[in-house]
Amino acid sequence: MSHTPGVRQAQKLKTRRALLDAALTLLEEQSLSSLGLREVTRAVGVAPTAFYRHFRCTADLGVALVDEALGSLHPMIRTTVSDADDSEERIARAVELIARHVDAYPAHVRFIARERHGGVQRVRAAIREQLGRFAREVCDELAKDPQSAGWSADDLLMLAHLYVDQMLVTASLFLEAPPAPSAERERVARLAARQLRLISVGRRHWRD
């Protein structure tokens, strides 16, 4: 009997995980605003009332998915911009890192790309808040670079937002491209490298 609370908690976590996974799969083909909780519970094989033990509504579930999806994006964004080196090799590594992340987490990337401007206000706000936090963290990293000497706090934050936005745009483009090797994927990689190079050039000459 002493193990019963632990077993129940484990089962609760398992059901919550199943609801999140089912929702993410269903959202491959539709937006969150069109997703019904009965669809999700049917996919998991639980009664609709079970949904409310974990989430108050589908918007609640969407916010949980934002936390999970952007949690997976977080290391990619920080790794891509934390290196002050803006050489061709570093840019190529950054683009490859984005491509590998998309291959590993396609459903997460698709969810953020779609819901960033989707119809559920709370989810849009959650994405905006998380991306703003990322930008502030990237800004702190950029501020450590000698190349940022003399930059205002506002300009550094603007640059950080540019990097974060570029990572998301590139991830979305890779998401829609056929798997490697393909001409379209190579085209996306070349475009992403050029865009990162343009940001780097602008950064070097911003205070001119």
C-alpha positions in Angstrom: 0.0 0.0 0.0 2.9 2.4 0.7 3.8 2.3 -3.0 0.4 3.2 -4.2 0.9 7.0 -4.3 4.1 6.5 -6.3 2.4 4.2 -8.7 -0.4 6.6 -9.2 2.0 9.5 -9.8 3.9 7.5 -12.4 0.7 6.6 -14.1 -0.4 10.2 -14.1 2.9 11.3 -15.6 2.6 8.6 -18.2 -0.9 9.7 -19.2 0.2 13.3 -19.4 3.1 12.3 -21.6 0.8 10.3 -23.9 -1.6 13.3 -24.2 1.3 15.6 -25.2 2.6 13.1 -27.7 -0.8 12.5 -29.2 -1.5 16.2 -29.5 1.9 16.8 -31.2 1.2 14.1 -33.7 -2.3 15.4 -34.5 -0.9 18.9 -34.9 1.3 17.7 -37.7 -1.8 18.1 -39.9 -3.8 20.9 -38.2 -3.6 24.0 -36.1 -4.2 24.0 -32.3 -7.3 26.2 -32.7 -9.0 23.3 -34.6 -7.8 20.5 -32.3 -10.5 19.1 -30.0 -9.7 17.5 -26.7 -11.8 14.4 -27.6 -9.5 13.9 -30.6 -6.5 13.8 -28.2 -8.1 11.5 -25.6 -9.4 9.2 -28.4 -5.8 8.9 -29.7 -4.5 8.1 -26.2 -7.4 5.7 -25.4 -8.6 7.5 -22.3 -11.9 9.1 -21.3 -12.3 12.9 -22.1 -12.6 13.5 -18.3 -9.0 12.3 -18.0 -7.8 15.2 -20.0 -8.9 17.7 -17.3 -6.7 16.0 -14.7 -3.8 17.4 -16.6 -4.9 20.4 -18.6 -7.8 22.9 -18.2 -8.2 23.2 -21.9 -6.4 22.7 -25.2 -4.8 26.2 -24.8 -3.2 24.8 -21.6 -1.9 21.8 -23.5 -0.6 24.1 -26.2 1.4 26.2 -23.6 2.9 22.9 -22.3 3.9 22.0 -25.8 5.5 25.5 -26.3 7.6 24.9 -23.2 8.7 21.5 -24.5 9.3 22.5 -28.1 11.3 25.6 -27.3 13.2 23.7 -24.6 14.5 21.6 -27.5 15.3 24.7 -29.6 17.1 26.4 -26.8 20.5 24.5 -27.0 20.5 25.0 -30.8 20.0 28.7 -30.7 22.6 29.3 -28.0 25.2 27.1 -29.6 24.7 28.8 -33.0 25.3 32.3 -31.8 27.6 31.9 -28.8 30.7 31.5 -30.9 32.1 35.0 -31.8 33.8 33.5 -34.9 31.9 34.5 -38.0 34.0 32.5 -40.5 32.6 30.5 -43.4 33.4 27.3 -41.4 31.5 28.5 -38.3 28.5 29.6 -40.4 28.4 26.2 -42.2 28.5 24.4 -38.8 25.7 26.6 -37.6 23.5 25.8 -40.6 24.3 22.1 -40.3 23.3 22.2 -36.6 19.9 23.7 -37.5 19.4 21.0 -40.1 20.2 18.2 -37.7 17.9 19.7 -35.1 15.0 19.8 -37.6 15.7 16.2 -38.5 15.6 15.3 -34.8 12.5 17.4 -33.7 10.4 18.0 -36.8 7.1 18.0 -35.0 8.3 20.6 -32.5 9.7 22.8 -35.2 6.4 22.6 -37.1 4.3 23.3 -34.1 6.2 26.5 -33.2 6.3 27.7 -36.9 2.6 27.3 -37.2 1.4 28.5 -33.8 3.7 31.5 -33.5 1.1 33.3 -35.6 -1.7 30.9 -34.9 -5.2 31.5 -33.6 -4.7 30.7 -29.9 -3.7 33.9 -28.1 -2.3 32.3 -25.0 0.0 30.1 -27.1 1.1 33.0 -29.2 2.0 34.9 -26.0 3.9 31.9 -24.6 6.0 31.6 -27.7 6.6 35.4 -27.8 7.7 35.3 -24.1 10.0 32.3 -24.6 11.6 33.8 -27.7 12.1 37.1 -25.9 13.9 35.2 -23.1 16.1 33.5 -25.7 16.9 36.8 -27.2 17.9 38.3 -23.9 20.2 35.3 -23.2 21.7 35.6 -26.6 22.2 39.3 -26.0 24.1 38.5 -22.8 26.4 36.1 -24.8 27.0 38.8 -27.5 27.8 41.4 -24.9 30.8 39.3 -23.8 32.4 39.5 -27.3 34.9 42.3 -27.8 33.3 43.0 -31.2 30.3 44.3 -29.2 32.3 47.0 -27.5 30.5 50.3 -27.7 27.2 48.8 -28.7 24.1 50.1 -26.9 21.9 47.6 -24.9 19.1 48.2 -27.4 21.2 47.5 -30.4 22.6 44.3 -28.9 19.1 43.1 -28.1 18.0 43.9 -31.7 20.9 41.9 -33.0 20.0 39.0 -30.7 16.4 39.0 -32.0 17.8 38.9 -35.5 19.8 35.8 -34.8 16.9 34.1 -33.0 14.5 34.9 -35.8 17.0 33.7 -38.4 17.3 30.4 -36.6 13.6 29.9 -36.7 13.2 30.9 -40.4 16.0 28.6 -41.4 14.5 25.7 -39.3 11.1 26.2 -41.0 12.7 26.1 -44.5 14.6 22.9 -43.7 11.4 21.5 -42.4 9.7 21.9 -45.8 12.7 20.7 -47.8 13.0 17.0 -48.9 15.5 14.9 -46.8 19.2 15.0 -47.7 20.6 14.6 -50.1 18.4 16.8 -52.2 18.9 19.9 -54.4 16.2 21.8 -52.4 17.9 21.1 -49.1 21.2 22.3 -50.5 19.5 25.5 -51.7 18.1 26.1 -48.2 21.6 25.6 -46.7 23.2 28.0 -49.1 20.5 30.6 -48.5 20.8 30.2 -44.7 24.6 30.6 -44.9 24.2 33.8 -47.0 21.7 35.3 -44.6 23.9 34.6 -41.5 26.8 36.0 -43.4 24.8 39.2 -44.1 24.0 39.5 -40.4 27.7 39.1 -39.5 28.8 41.7 -42.1 26.2 44.1 -40.7 27.3 43.5 -37.2 31.0 44.3 -38.0 30.1 47.6 -39.7 27.1 48.7 -37.6 28.9 51.3 -35.7 30.7 52.7 -38.8 
